[in-house]
C-alpha cells in the first residue's frame, strides 16, 4: 500500500525530471510521447489509490496541484526532452513500486 510519503516522493521525482532537462521555447506539444502518457497514467492511478487511504486527504490537494504543474511543464518541453524526463521519472517510479512490494 502506498503511503502519502511515497506519493510525495513521486511528486519530487517528477520535479527532479523537470529540472534535469531544459525547457523548450515552444508551446505545449500536440503529441504526448508514450513514456509521458504512461507516467501520467501511473501517477493518476497512485493518486486514486491514495484517496482511498485514511489520513491522506490533508495533503492530496497539494500533491495533485504539484503533479498538475509538473505535467504542464513536461508538456512544454521539446519532445526529445519530454521522453528523457519521463523515462527518468518512470525509472524512479518503478524503483519505488518495487520497494513497496
N, C-alpha and C positions, 0 to 999 in steps of 0.2 A: 504494500500500500504506500503510495507516495504521500509524503508529508508536505506541509506548507514550506518547510525549509528546502526541500528538493525542488519544489516548483519555483521558489525564489532563486535558487541556484540556476535553474533553467533560464530564467529571465536574464540573469547575469551572463550566462553563456552566450545567449543571443546578442546581448550588448557587446560582449567581447568580440564576437564575429564582426560586428559593425565597426568597431574601432581598429580592427586588424587590417581593414582594407579601405582605401579612399572612396569617397562618394563621387558619383558622376555628376556632370552638369545637366545631363538630360532629365527630362520629366519621367514620371512613372512609366515603366515598361508595360506593353500590352501582353506580352507572352512571358509568363512566370515559369522559370526553369523547374523541371521535375523535382530537383533536390529541395527547392524552396516550397513547392506545393506540399511535399512530404513533411517538411519541417513544420509548416503552418498547421497541417492536419494533426500532427502529433502533439503540438502544443495546445491546440484546441481540445484534443482528447484528454490531455493531462488536466487542463482547467476544469473540464466537465467532471473528471474523477475527483478533483479537489473540492468541487462544490458539494459533493455528496458526503464529504468527511466532516465530522463535527469539529468545531473550533477553527475552521479555515476561513470563514466568511469575513472576518475583520480585515484581512489583508488581500483578499481576492480582487477587489476593485482596483487597488493599487497595482497589483501584478498584471491584471488584464490591461490596464492603461499602458504600462511599460511595454508589454508584449505588442500591443497595437501600434505604439510609437516605433518599436523596433521593426515591425513588419513594414511599416510605411517607409522607414529609412532604407531597408533592404531593397524594396521595390524601386527606390530612386537611384540605385546603383546601376552601373553598366552591367549587362547580362553576365559577362565573364566573372565579374566581381561578385554578383549575386550567387553564382554557382559556387565559387570558392568559399564565400561566407556561410552559405547554407550547408556545405559539406563539413566545414569546421563545427558548426553547431550540431549537425546530425551525429557526428562522431562523438561529441561530448554527451549528447543526449543518450546515445546507445550505451555509453560507459555508465552513466547514471542509472539507467534502467537495469543493466546487468548487476550493478552494485546493490540494487534494490531487491533483487531476487534471492 
